[in-house]
Amino acid sequence: GLAYKYNQSNSALYGLAFGVTNAAGISGDIVDIVTSGKCTAMGGLISGSMYYALDNGLVSNTPPISGTFQPLGIAENATDLIVNLEKPYIRT
């Protein structure tokens, strides 16, 4: 199947996030998707912090101040994210 980057502004995709890629990729690449458990392809994470999906395919430990946001999981250390997708939230 196909996977797409998270898109905060597309309300039709609300609640459809199902995982985090375990490697960077571009359109057409084959990538592994971690749906739960340890994603080891990260870098610069702060241990113990919750991370959220950003529109550009990156993650941040700061949720957006408005719109929908998708929690992804908690950093175990600087490179590993324990993926545990929660329901997305909407801030107005």
C-alpha positions as CSV (number, residue, x, y, z in Angstrom):
1,G,0.0,0.0,0.0
2,L,0.9,3.6,0.0
3,A,1.7,5.9,3.0
4,Y,1.7,9.7,3.1
5,K,3.1,12.3,5.3
6,Y,0.9,13.7,8.0
7,N,-1.2,16.6,6.8
8,Q,-2.5,18.8,9.6
9,S,-4.6,20.9,7.3
10,N,-6.5,18.1,5.6
11,S,-9.5,17.3,7.8
12,A,-10.4,14.3,5.6
13,L,-7.3,12.5,7.0
14,Y,-8.2,13.2,10.6
15,G,-7.6,10.0,12.6
16,L,-5.9,8.0,9.8
17,A,-2.3,8.1,11.1
18,F,-1.1,4.6,11.6
19,G,2.6,4.7,12.1
20,V,6.1,6.2,11.8
21,T,8.6,5.4,9.1
22,N,11.8,3.8,10.3
23,A,13.8,5.6,7.7
24,A,13.6,8.8,5.6
25,G,12.3,8.4,2.1
26,I,11.0,10.2,-0.9
27,S,8.0,9.5,-3.1
28,G,8.1,6.0,-4.5
29,D,10.6,4.7,-1.9
30,I,9.8,1.5,0.0
31,V,10.0,2.2,3.8
32,D,9.3,0.2,6.9
33,I,6.5,1.6,9.1
34,V,6.5,1.2,12.8
35,T,2.9,1.0,14.0
36,S,3.8,0.4,17.7
37,G,7.0,-0.2,19.6
38,K,10.5,1.1,19.0
39,C,11.3,3.3,16.0
40,T,15.1,3.5,15.9
41,A,15.6,6.0,13.0
42,M,15.2,9.2,14.9
43,G,17.8,11.7,16.1
44,G,18.0,14.6,18.5
45,L,15.1,13.5,20.6
46,I,14.8,14.4,24.3
47,S,14.3,11.4,26.5
48,G,10.9,11.2,28.2
49,S,9.3,13.8,25.9
50,M,6.1,13.2,23.9
51,Y,6.5,13.8,20.2
52,Y,4.0,14.9,17.6
53,A,3.7,14.7,13.8
54,L,4.4,17.8,11.8
55,D,3.2,18.6,8.3
56,N,6.7,18.4,6.8
57,G,7.2,14.8,7.8
58,L,9.3,15.7,10.9
59,V,8.4,15.3,14.6
60,S,8.5,17.8,17.4
61,N,8.1,17.7,21.2
62,T,6.0,20.9,21.0
63,P,2.4,20.4,19.8
64,P,0.9,22.9,17.4
65,I,-0.9,25.8,19.1
66,S,-4.0,25.4,16.8
67,G,-5.5,22.9,14.4
68,T,-5.2,19.1,14.6
69,F,-2.2,17.5,16.1
70,Q,-1.2,13.8,16.2
71,P,0.7,12.4,19.2
72,L,3.2,9.8,18.1
73,G,4.9,8.5,21.2
74,I,7.6,9.1,23.8
75,A,11.3,9.3,23.3
76,E,13.2,6.6,25.0
77,N,16.5,8.3,24.3
78,A,18.1,10.6,21.7
79,T,17.5,8.2,18.8
80,D,14.6,5.9,19.8
81,L,10.9,6.8,19.8
82,I,8.4,4.4,21.5
83,V,5.5,4.6,19.0
84,N,2.1,4.6,20.7
85,L,-0.3,6.5,18.4
86,E,-3.0,8.2,20.3
87,K,-6.2,9.8,18.9
88,P,-5.5,13.1,17.2
89,Y,-6.6,16.3,18.9
90,I,-8.1,19.6,17.6
91,R,-7.2,22.9,19.2
92,T,-9.2,25.9,18.2
